[in-house]
């Protein structure tokens, strides 16, 4: 009941308007933006927001593929798609508290493993008509990626089309309906009951589209709603449950909560120069402290071992700050810090410094 009530609160929020290397979870949005719950910082030209999907999945029961049309496992280009069903395996479940938390986590899911909004909800410059038109959802950056049902629901409609939203699935979540558009493949059928985390399709570029992406449209009573606050709510809810599960299992928490304010304090304590730029690097590298490397390795800066290339693992995030000083800034001898980062080849992304500067200017 607690999960349902929380989800109703999340749904209520909708009423207000609002891949390079895996080392960097960098996300770019349109130039014209407005602050919403997903945006943690912005500047006049470009802004970013981040969300990371953790590994817990719940999938529909196994089906006999012989009963499913070939289209369910074939892209529009004719390539076969191998759908791997993620099976959550939990060990050491010792008490009902942990089991209850896991059950709550299994009732919600982000639509993609990485959330990268490339086009927001509302009026925008239409890429086809070259004029201002209303965009009834949000576009997420992805190409041939698993698309997950965000909540338990029923497959209301499956459409294969070369127009509009292209191949699409509409899921009924009770109070709201969600459309997943421009899919390369669809892995469910009308009438199917799905759990949160069920793979409903593979993202693609079908229909009226200028490139591979996932279009998400949420509607209630026939009217479209801004999906951004809902996705933001799910992300925050999942993050909170993950922290509770970690605490119940291991009984430990980081020495200090990882946030921008505490990060500034740690940088000052270790004498790290150019703290604004370094904080911007941490936000960019970790997807606002949500990446797998951050959560599991306590590595805020994508620091790798020079010879083997594997990520450094730290006992807590503050050790990562000290490591940045020891492994990176000790090389700095003066001058422009951005040029210094470029000179030492800090990142392979050619736009990395521009993105860091955009974030640091907004802090």
N, C-alpha and C positions, 0 to 999 in steps of 0.2 A: 504493500500500500504506500510505503514511503517513497518508493521509486516512482510509482504512478503519479503521486502528488507532485513530486519534483519535476517530472516530465510535463505535467500540466502547467506548472509555473513557466517552464521553458517555452511551451507552446504559446503561452500568453505573451511572452516577450516579442513574439513575431508581429504582434499588432502594432508595435511602434516602428516607424520607418527607419528607418535608419539610413636535360636533367644533368646536368653536369655531374661531376664526381660526387660520390656519396658523402664526401668529407664536409660539404657545406649544404645546409638545408635552407637555401636562399629562395625567397618568394617575392615576385614582383606583381604589382597591381597597376591599374590605370593611373593616368596623371591626375585626373580630377577625382578626388576622393573626399569623403566626409567621415568624421569620426564615428565609429560604431564599436560594439564590444569586442570585435576581433582585432581592431587596430590598436596597437600598443604605442606606436609612435608614427609621426608623419612629417613630411616637409612639403613645400609648395610644388615640387616637381614629381616626386615619387614616394610611395610609402610601402610598407611591408607588414604582413602579419603571418603568424606561424601557428601551426598545430601539427602534432605528431600522433599517429595512431599506434597504440601499443599492440602487443602480440596476442591479446586475448580475442578469440573468435568463437562464434557459435554458428554452425552451419546446419542447413536443412538435412533431413535424413537422406541416406544414400538412395539413389534412384537407378533403375535399370536403364542404361543409356540406349538400349535397343528400342525403348518406348518413346524416346525423345527425338524430335526431328533433328536432322543434321545441322540445320541453322543454329541450333542451340550451342554448337561447339565449333562453328566455322565462321570466320570473319567474312566481311563483304568482299574482300580481296581473294577469298578462297583458301586462306591459311587456316589450318586446323589449330584449335586452341585446346591446350591441355589444362583442364580446371582441376587444381589441387584443392581438395577439401581440407581446410585447416581444422584440426581436431584439438580442442583444448585439453591438455593433460595436467591435472593438478595433483601434487603430492604433498604429503604431510598436512592434510586437512584434519586438524586435531579437534576442533570444536565448532559449534554451530555459528559462532561469531564470524569466523573466517569463511565458512561455507556461505553464510548470508551475504557477506561482502562480495564474494565471487559471483553469487547468483545475481546481485544487483549489477555487477559489471557486465554480466552476460546479457543484460536486457538493453544495453545501449552500445552504439558503435559509430565511429566516424565513417563517412561515405568512402574515403580513400585512406591509404596509409599515410600519405602526406597531403596536407591541405594547402593549396596555392591558388588564391583567388586572382584571376586575371581580368575579370570583368564583373563589376558590381551590379546590384539591383537598382533599377531606376532609369532615368533618361540618360542616354549616351549617344555618341556618334556612331550610327549604324555603318558597319564595314562594307555593306553592299549598297545601301541607298545613299551613303555619304551625307546623311542629314540626321538630325536628332530624333531618335525613336525611343520607345519605352522598352527596357529589358526586363522581362518578367521573372528573372531568377538570377543566379550567380553562376559564373563559369569557373571551373577548377582546372588547373593545368595538369594534364596527364596524357599518357599515350600507351594503350594496350596494358592497362592496369586493372586489377580486380576492383569492382565497384560493389560496395556492401550496403545492405539494408541498415538504416540507422536505428530502427526500432522494430519490434515484433509487429507483423501486419499480414495483410493478404494482397496477393498480386491482383490488382483490379483490372489492368489492361496491359497487353503486350502488342506493340505495333512495329512492323518492319516497313520502313519508308525511305525514299531517297530525298524527301522534301522536309522542310520545317525542322522539327527536332530529330529527324532521322529515326533510326532504330531506338525505341524507347520503352521503358517500363514505368507503369504507374502503380505505386503501392498505397494501399489504404491503411492509415495508422489510426483510424477511428475519428478523432476530431480534425485531423488534417490528412491531406493526400500529398504524396511526393512523386514528382516526375524525374526520372533519370534519363537524359537525352544524349544523342549522338553516339550511341554504343556501337562497337564493332561486332559484338556478339551478345546474345541474351541467353541466360542459363536457367530461367524459370518459365513457368507457364501460367496462364490466367487461372485464378482460383487457388494457386498454391498458397499454403500458409508458410510464412518465413519467420525466422528468428532474427534478432539483431545480430549482424555479422554474416548473414547468409550472402554468398556471392550471387548477385542478381545479373551481372553482366561483365563485359570487358569494355573499357573505354575505347573510343575511336574517333572517327571524323565523318560520320554519316550525316546525311541531311544538309541543311543550309548552314555550312560551317566553313571557316577559313583555315582551320587547323585542328589537330587533335585536342579534345578537351571534354570535360563532363559538364553538362548543363543540369543544374538542379533547380526545379521549380516547386515551391510549396504553396498549396492553396487550401482555403477553407471557405465553405459556402459559395464556391464558384469564383472567389476572388484570390488573386495571387498575393502572397505575403513575402516579406524580405527573409530569405533563408539564413542570412548572415548571423543574426542574433541567436537563432536556434542552433546552428552549428557551433557557435561560440559557447553556448550553454552546455551542449553535449561535451565539448572539449574540456571545459572546466569541471564538469561533473565526473568525467572519466579520470581526470588528473587527481581529483580529491579521493576517489575510490582507490586508485592505485596507491596513493600515499597511505591510506588506512590499511590496505592489505599488507604493504611492506612493514608497517609498524606492528601489526598483529603477528606476522610471521617471524620478524627478526627482532622486534622490540627496541629498535634504534631509529633515530632520526639524525639528519645532518646537524652539525654543531650550531648552525644558524640557518634560518630560512633563506633559500636562494632567491634574491630579488635584486633589483637595480640598486636600491639604497645600501643593502648589505655588501653588494659587490663593490661599490665605491669605497666603502669603509675598508674592505680587505685590500683593495689596490693601494689605498693610502698607507695601510699598516705595513705592506711589503715594499713601499717606496716605488711603485710602478708609475712611470711617467706617462703623460698624455692619457689620463684616465677616461676622458670622454671617448676618445678613439678606441681605447681598449674595451670599454663597455660595449660600444657599437660592434666591435669584432665578436664579442661573446654573444650578443643578441643574434647576429647574423649566422655565426657558426652553429648555434644550438637551436635555432628556431624558437627564440624567446624562451630558452631553458626547457625545451620539451623534446629535444632529439634523443635518440637511443644512446648515442655516445655520451651525452650529458647525464642522462638518467642512470645509466648502468655503469659508466666509467668515471663519472664526476669530472669529465674533461670538457671545459668550457670553450677551448680555443682550437679544437681539432688537432691537438699536438700529437705528432707521430714519431716513432723511433726512426732515426735517420737511415739505418741500414735495411731493416726488414719492412718498414712502412706501416706497422701495426700501431694502433692507438695506445697512448699511455693510459694506464688505469690508476686512479687516485682513490684514497680512502674517503675523501670528502672534497667538495668543490673548492674549498680554500687552498688545498694543496695544489690545485690546478692553477690558481692565481700565482702562487709562489713559483711554480714551474714556468709560467710565462715569463716571469722576471729572469729566471735562471737560464732558460733555453732560447729566449727570443730577445728581450731587451738588453741583455748584456752585450749584444753586438752593436747596439746603437751608440754612435759617437758624436751625434749632433746633426743639426739640419732638419729639413722637412721630414716629418715622421712618415707621411704617406710615401714619399720617395724611398725612404728606408725600407718599408714593407715591400715595395716593388722590387727594390734591389736584391733583397734576400730571397725573393720568390716565395713569399708567404703563401700565396694561393694560386691555383691554376686557372681559376675563373678570370677571364680578361676584364670583366666588369666589377671585380671584387672591390677595388679601392673606391670606385664610384658609389657602390652600395654602402660601404662603410661610411663614407663621407656624408651621404644622404641621411643615414641614421644618426651619426654624431652631431650633425647640424640641428637635429630636431630634439636632442636631449637637453 
